[in-house]
Amino acid sequence: MDLDTKSKEAILNGNISLAEEIARKAILENYDINALIDTLSEAIREAGDLFEEGEFFLPELMRSAEAMKAAMGILTPALSPEKDSRFIAKVIIGTIEGDIHDIGKTLVASMLSAEGFEVYDLGADVPVATFIDKAVEVDAHLICVSALLTTTMVGQKKLIDTLKERNIREKFKVLLGGAPVSKGWVEEIGADGTADNAISAVKLAKKLMML
Amino acid sequence: MSIIEDFQICLNDKEILRLLRSGNSTKARNKEASQSLLHEIKEMKDIAMDLIKPRGIYNIFNSKNLVPRFLFEKSEKTVLAVCTIGENLEKRCSEFIKKGKLSNGVILDAIASHSAEETAEYVNQTILNDLSEEIIEKDFTSRFSPGYCQWTLEKGQNMIFKLLQAESIGVELSSSMMMNPIKSVSFAFNIGEEVDKELGTRGCEDCDLVNCVYRRVK
């Protein structure tokens, strides 16, 4: 079995030890690391599609993400930071203040990371100022704000309003997540979009980054 | 005010798998889970069963004293209840996620959500049994919760937590109306001769939150 097929299989089967073995072998035997990462990325996208189609259950998708992370943990240090940066955009992600729901946001962060975004996960119960300060500090492209309650959704509006007040709204794309978030809410507060699962969120993020 | 505790709930793999499926999937809705996934679910269920501590608290109120009136006006008595599975499973789930064991984490989270619903169902049925004499020749609604049936989260949660000492079963309400532990359920149901029997059952299909992960109608 060639390395491409084997690496694709490692991701789609969520086989962490195989993914790590392939990554180590690629470095030891001077394989083209960028080509290998392209293959792995293709496989993680396929895993996402399989989840959306109902062929994969969420734990299977998560195992694929775990295998991808394991491989990238070995491959990334072998890349030249100047020539080979694989990060496609910087993302700030968190659950808004007053809300401690964490898991949905973490899944989105994991899938964004697996697809090549540089993710800064601020956790849950994050104040608006912390989102914005971090986004400015790292020169982020996207801010993803999760809210699972109708009472905490107002924090998403506060974030947009604060960006406008600071005259930096245009600097960032803002994506909203959470069960109560509708397209109407996105339009009402002037955000850039919403997605109802981690795979759709990655697709939307890439679309907004024109990737 | 009564507390219901020291009971066990049953977990159903089909419901856990439903929670672990993409809500968008149009194909393969009846796809069978692999043996390895079923094995992992069993392992996580074994962990969960030791950590779940289901409890509930309820009381019965005169409906005419409750607001918003459109929810309670046809009712004579209303039961308000809060129930929880406790905080231990939630903590274990967070530990898995923090360690990067996302697969285990999402399975435990689905088990926790299912457990909270099963706890609410058990508490609901137990209350009906406890009140069997009071509900003879009366009708009663399904349970409905703040945030659903046009009952705003803020008004509903404030009323329930003002009238019940939910802290005695370990549930607290935050200023953003979030229950802690998260896997808790607050609900009401109405009793009377002319109650709107569809209240609490028509929630999802008439709800505007079409992307809600808990939506049962696609």
Interface residues (C-beta under 8 A of the other chain):
Chain A: G14 F51 E52 E53 G54 E55 F57 L58 P59 E60 M62 R63 A65 E66 K69 G98 D99 I100 H101 D102 I103 G104 T106 L107 S110 L149 T150 T151 T152 A179 P180 V181 S182 T194 D196 N197 I199 S200
Chain B: L17 L20 R21 S22 G23 N24 S25 T26 K27 A28 R29 K31 A33 S34 L37 E40 C93 S94 I97 G100 K101 L102 S103 N104 G105 V106 I107 D109 A110 G147 T152 L153 E154 S174 S175 S176 M177 M178 N180 I182 D208 L209 V210 N211 C212 V213 Y214
